Amino acid sequence: MTFCACLPSLAALFISLMLTAPNYCRYRAVTSAYYRGALGALLVYDITRRQSFDHIPRWLDELRAHADKNIVIMLVGNKSDLEEQRAVSTEDAKEFAEKENLFFLETSALQATNVEGAFQTVLTEIFKIHSKKNMISEPKSNGAAPAMPGKKVLVAGPAQEIPKSKCCSSM
């Protein structure tokens, strides 16, 4: 199993453990250390347990108190496969997410529905924010966008020849 494949499972497990009432006090002491340097967060609640959704504002306050102000946060309602047991309406969650300026998505970890999408959305937004930050923090004196780090790659067009380096001169 690749790291990327197990990441959603590990993150969902960790967040689920933290959000359960009996474990809250036990994990509260160590959570602030996890927030430092975090670029993104998924706040996951169980759509079949209203109590898990009711704890989200407390976790959101703690996250905002300890994390970077530009952190990307997504509210995730899990267990969408258990629609008949739903205790938190999609409308309530959407309304809360909009009010708090969060991304929102419902998932089913059991059926692997929208799990990858949740991570992709957060990662895409993190990339957008940090790409903008890099462009703002490293402006060139001539007003052009800063060059991205890396090597220059020559691509030969029609009737062009790529110069050979010393290592290839024997070919």
Secondary structure, DSSP 4 states (H G I P E B T S, - for coil): --HHHHHHHHHHHHHHHHHSHHHHHHHHHHHHHHHTT--EEEEEEETT-HHHHHTHHHHHHHHHHHS-TT-EEEEEEE-TT-GGG--S-HHHHHHHHHHTT-EEEE-BTTTTBSHHHHHHHHHHHHHHHHHHHHHHHS--TTSPPPPPSS-------TT--PPPPGGGTT-
